[in-house]
Amino acid sequence: MSEMRKITVFVPAKLLASAQDYTAKGVSETVREGLERLTRARFYEQLRALKGKVKFDDFDLAELRKDREFDAHDNVIDRG
């Protein structure tokens, strides 16, 4: 994880309790997960905006995979 910041946040008690019930984690972990979800949502929103604007037809998957090593589940094995 990158650099951490300590913050003070005022949130409705019921909202925090509900979120903690959902995550089954502490306050910091719950807030962190919520922020991560917002960041991912924005990324996917930007990705959806590219729909139909990027052409992927002209590539050869076998050629792209030549310099990679894969495990039994077809996941890339990171040797770096």
ABEGO torsion letter per residue (X at the ends): XBBBBBBBBBBBAAAAAAAAAAAGBBAAAAAAAAAAAAAAAAAAAAAAAABGABBAABBBAAAAAAABBBBAAGBBBBAX
